[in-house]
Amino acid sequence: MVKEGKSPMTHDAGPMTHDADGELDGPGPGRVTRSGQAGENGGTGSVTSVAGSAEADVDLARRFGGLDRLYGEGATAKLAGLHVVVAGIGGVGAWCAEALARSGVGALTLVDMDHVAESNINRQVQALGSTLGQAKVTAMASRVRDINPRCRVDCVDDFVGADNIAALLAGPAGVLLDCTDQVAAKVVMVLQARAQGWPLLVCGGAGGKTDPLALQAGDLSLATHDALLGRLRQMLRQRHGYPKGAAAGKTRRRVQRMGVHCLWFDQPVVLPAAWDRAPAASAAHDAPQGPESGAAHDAPQGPESGAAHDAPQGLEAGAARSALQGLSCAGYGSAVAITATMGMAAADWALRQALLT
């Protein structure tokens, strides 16, 4: 997960953060050192480079030959030359990294500063009893090396922000997959990827969803039932000059595209029962106010936009707002069938960027 700013929620045992699928993660033991062990200090943005093995007994043709038979001769060579940056190694990003490794991708950069917690085990592929307390990027890198020893893995023990995004995308353009749950991080990735010519896929929220077949892909302007993408759309339009939707009370036959490719689940969020029991008055108090926060300014209008389904209403609006700001300790519920579906779809999108060129 990637958080906004540099100050995580605190807990007596250490920093607490929300992962990409909306649930609370446990405290992390410290930074990743080059030996892959956890240090005693807090995360410092260190980078661990893990070069792929040149073991003679690795038969790449046997491991990944099915890709050539599926996509055509030369597919494995193209994928071996692909570099993918996966930002956020949570319920979505971990499965994404797993699929990329099993597809023979030659270089992965894994970016996250969270550590594996017991609450991650229900949906994150690198979360096991044996990996509790490890940095998520370290646990994921170990899986990648076991799957494809020739893959080079760079582990970035940090959260994505304005201070490091240019360095993360330095060098020849690869593919950037945004599997984070913080709007500020998503904004800087959208802006920097456009500036540096990196193909980017932005993943919406996977928490509070139950139907994997509701997954949709398309332009950010068309995303519905996703408060995270709705807020991203709002900020890009209001602060960075992206094409706006129709004004309140007006419709457009065609919504102007924003040029930001996204994945989202077109399904109303399922709220935890505890939130349903909250006093109705709290919903009115928590609902966004003012010209920058209203649903009329956030959601696209017209028959293509699904505006009525896009912005949360009533109690859902207050709950979604709290969750996005990291104020809800309960978090959305989540399931691996949902997070893995989105992660696999994101990985497929990255693979096609290499295979179709």
Summary of the structure (lengths in Angstrom):
residues: 357
radius of gyration: 20.0
end to end distance: 30.2
largest distance: 66.5
contacts: 1257
relative contact order: 0.16
helix: 37%
strand: 14%
